[in-house]
Amino acid sequence: MTSKKELRALVEKLNVHAHYPVDIEYARFNGGYQLRYADTGHNLTNRMPAREMRQYLLGALDWLTPGT
């Protein structure tokens, strides 16, 4: 089971390599987690369950840090 703490840790790792800082937002009644730009608040992803967001973040980290 994926936790909020694990997702926040993945976002922190993503922010080390990303050009723009991102933040994760959770809304229980609106469908789950959503990535957004930290400075402007514009949405990067649609809302998705925790398990799907974990896979999305792992894929983004693989794309930004190839070979590590």
Residue, then its C-alpha position, 0 to 999 in steps of 0.5 A: m500500500t502506498s502512503k502519503k509519506e512515500l509519495r512526498a518522498l518521491v516528489e522530493k526526489l523529483n524536485v532535485h532533478a526537475h527544472y520546475p518544482v512540483d508539489i503533490e495535492y490530495a483531495r479525498f472526495n475529488g479522486g485522489y492525488q494530483l501533481r501541480y507546479a509549486d509556484t503557479g499551482h497549475n495542474l500537471t496531472n489529472r487526479m489519480p489513486a495513490r498506487e497510480m501516482r506512485q507509478y507515475l512518479l517512478g516513471a518520471l524519475d526514470w525519465l529524468t535520471p537515466g542510468t542511475 
